Amino acid sequence: MHQLHAIRLSLVLNQTLRLVVGVHTKHTGVRIHALYTELGKPSVESLKAGRQARLWAKGSSMRTWISFLCRWIPALRKGT
């Protein structure tokens, strides 16, 4: 997931969760992590991290061009 899309999605989701609970969308007295835990929903960041971990674990055995990216190890070029 693109980082800009994830930030926008989490912002809208956080505001929606605050409205569901019954507080103002800009109210910071309620912790977002507590709302996610109370409602039993995973955060956007945890979904993104899970998908990245699954890609790195499964990506090298896929039969698509993604497998080449997952097997490629970047070389550090400090001296050039």
Beta strands, then each sheet from edge to edge (+ up, - down):
end
